[in-house]
Amino acid sequence: MWWSVWWVWVVAGFLIGGLEIVAPGYIFLGFAIGAVTTGVFLGLGILSGGPAFLLLTFAICSLVAWFALRRTMGVRAGQVKVWDKDINDN
C-alpha cells in the first residue's frame, strides 16, 4: 500500500515543510523532518511494517525533531522584549 512506499513519505515531508513557509514558527517543521526521516528509513530498508508501526515511527521521529528544534531554535533567556513605555505616551 501507499504507506510502505518510501518516496510517499519524503514527498509528504516536503509538502509539510512547505506549510512551514505559510505558517512560520517551527510548527510544521518537526512533522516534516519526521516524515522525511521515516521515508529515508523505509528507503534504506531499516523499517518495514504496517501502517500502525510506520505512524508510530513517524510520531517518534517528529517528537525527537521537535525537541531538537526547540533546543536549538527555541526561546532563549532574555530574548523576550518587555515594553515599559508606549509610543503614544508623552
Protein Blocks (a to p, Z undefined) as FASTA:
>chain_A
ZZlpmklmmmmmmmmmmmmmmmgghlmmmmmmmmmmmmmmmmnomagcdfklmmmmmmmm
mmmmmmmmmmmmmccehkaccdfbdfkbZZ
